[in-house]
């Protein structure tokens, strides 16, 4: 499927395959696990990361540049795991562990999605 074919037509949301739906759910989960603590802790970078996830998910669901979004989401997500290790430096929480597990699964799902659906 090309970038043009994945575009939303007439304002309608393009349909999603099962793997794509799973990716969107994982993205929403990780967005929430960033936004809520970011607001509670007063940490704007967390809120911004969460909003980035939500924005990407919204564009993806609308069918806008799906291939590009899926490819960009891999490093965007993967880089947050080592950043969390460094920034939290031993002050890890259950929410953080859950989020990193979700992100690890998300990276794998995105790789599978890109390699199977969007390879040229």
C-alpha angles and dihedrals in degrees: 000000000000129000090256093050092051092056119113113254123216093348092298121134112247115236120261129219120229094262090049091051090051090051091051091050091050090048092051091049093052090045091055092046087056102040099047097049089040091058094041094046094038092239110149094187090061092049091048092049090051092048089049089056092048093047092051092048092050092051091046093051089049089055096245115150094329096172093050092046093049092050093045092048092063098068092030089060099034095053091057093066097064090037089057091050091053099039096045092039098185098335094102123159134201089250089054093051091048091048093050091048089051090048093050090052089045092054091051092047091049091050091051090047094050094043095047107031105026106034113125 
